[in-house]
Amino acid sequence: MKIKNIVMIAAMAAATLGVNAQSLNVDNAIEGYNRKAWKKAKVAIDAAAVDERTKDDAKVWYYRALIYTRMGDDIKENPKSKVKEFADIWAEEAYLSALEYKRLDVNKNPDYIRNMVYVFDRVGFKYYEQSRALFNEKKYAESMQAASRAAEMYNNGGEGDNAAEAMYVAGLSATANHDTANVKKYFNALLRKKTDKDQVYTYLFNIYKAEGNVDQAMKIAANYKKNCKGNYKANLLMAEGYLLGKNVEEGKKEINAALELTKDSVNIYPTLLAQSAALLELTEDFEGAEAKYQESLTLKPVQFEANFNMGKMFYNRAVDKLTAADAVPLDDETGLNEKLQDEAKELFRRSISYLVKAVEFLDNLPADQKPYHRANLGSALSALATAYARVEMYDESKAANQRVMELSAE
């Protein structure tokens, strides 16, 4: 009997010592935190975080999040920081600790909540910085993950505007990574917040358009117009939506509304005229499109968009004529084939002067801008080479083809 009592007393003593040891770890962590002895605080709080007896205590994760966040501050602000070795992990550990604290703090301790706002802000900002750097390095999947974490932290800290900005970067990263599911996820979330980011609406619109979901594309355009009143780009997207749905009359109304909003802008109006003309092409209103291209060129003769699109319109119509000519039966005696061939040749001829001006515009760009327009230059030169050949200007066609090959070799 006495032996059993001794064993029980010993066991109880051991258990008490164990709990006290863990309490001492938390106390040591708090002491280290208060003295800015970050390594001591880290070792103590890490021990408390893995022990079965304290790992479910919200207080442990509260201090762990604070300690790692303060370590991050020290690394950034103190050239002689003694915790530089943790530069790559402090944000990750603070992030995980903050989430664990939030899960466990069922009592919603107001003091803890106030201090955790600081953690959410600092960790959110760190991940936001990482996401932008990774995006610039074209590491789009990693950038999206970092931006998503930044948004999560900012939301937890009640910083809605910063969270929205982080979600925007996440959506841009998903777009660059051709990750359609996540583009929808992040950009639809921003749409629900009534964002004023133009790209959110245009990217979503183009995704649903490519999927053949005209109704959903139109909903995106309608939200754009509602959320961004007075933005001519919203009217233009609405116009495209109407034209996709074959509602030409409403489409033209939206085009005219966009033009009305920009008529006093010498920089925007000519470009918008060219964009409006391109939309009219979708309805095969070639006369209306040509009139708007010409008006744009009258206001701004030296430009790429109207020149290239006008040339492309004539070029594409010429190709359609050739396709129609090929479909004429061989035994046709009406002369339709020859008529279509002649019409195609005239359209190719009309395209040339505009394509030449488009190429000249790109050739005269500053050297540092030219790499961004190589695809446009290649398209213009390829069309020009074909158009020259079709009107029997073979030397000019050969020269244009040579430039296309040189571009491909670069």
Secondary structure, 3 states (H helix, E strand, C coil): CHHHHHHHHHHHHHHHHHHHHHHHHHHHHHHHHHHCCHHHHHHHHHHHHHCCCCCCCHHHHHHHHHHHHHHHHHHHHCCCCCCHHHCCCHHHHHHHHHHHHHHHCCCCCHHHHHHHHHHHHHHHHHHHHHHHHHHHCCCHHHHHHHHHHHHHHHHHCCCHHHHHHHHHHHHHHHHHCCCHHHHHHHHHHHHHCCCCCHHHHHHHHHHHHHCCCHHHHHHHHHHHHHHCCCCHHHHHHHHHHHHHCCCHHHHHHHHHHHHHHHCCCCCHHHHHHHHHHHHHHHCCCHHHHHHHHHHHHHHCCCCCHHHHHHHHHHHHHHHHHHHHHHCCCCCCCCCHHHHHHHHHHHHHHHHHHHHHHHHHHHHCCCCCCHHHHHHHHHHHHHHHHHHHHHCCCHHHHHHHHHHHHHHHHC
